[in-house]
Every structure is written in structure tokens, then in C-alpha cells.
Amino acid sequence: MATLNGHFEDASGNILLPIPSGATATIETTNKASQAYSVGSYLYYNNRLCRVTAAIASGGTLTVGTNIAYTSLGSQITAHFVATNGEEFSFQSLVNGDYY
């Protein structure tokens, strides 16, 4: 990994974006997992946020569409605002106490 004007880049020369403090996703710079991942955990791969869709052993191959899927913070936040019965709700309904 090299640096370019203070920025890190992966083995392919892609500049890695800074991650805010408190982020809980590991940055993977190759297609080999640096640690084991369970389903539902997150990692950064190819400079994008990914959600793990199938368990990955340490050293396992990261494959989009097989064991990881590209996602976004927005889609993950939205996914958490759908009740188990399928009903959607918003921040405002929670603030107003309208959601039971």
C-alpha cells in the first residue's frame, strides 16, 4: 500500500477514501479476507461498502454476488426502518409516538 499526498491507496492504485472515526467496517485491500466475517457484517472492498451475505473464513476469497454485496449507508438505514410485519415508518412517526 502506498500513499499519495497523504492518502492511502490499495494494491491496484485506487485511492482509499477516509473512513470516519467509529466506523465498524474493515478495509480489505485485496480479494482475500483478512479476518473471518459473519453474515450481516460489513467491510470495505474495492473502495465500496459491502454487506456480507455468506460467512467468510479468514483468507477466504471476497466475491461480489457470492459472499458480499455492494451496498450504501442509505440503503442500510432504510432497511432498518421496515417493521418485521413489513410496515414502513419514519423518524417523525417515532418522535410523535405514532408507531406502535
Secondary structure by P-SEA (a helix, b strand, c coil): ccccccbbbcccccccccccccccbbbbccccccccccccbbbbcccbbbbbcccccccccccccccbbbbcaaaaaaaaacccccccccaaaaaacccc
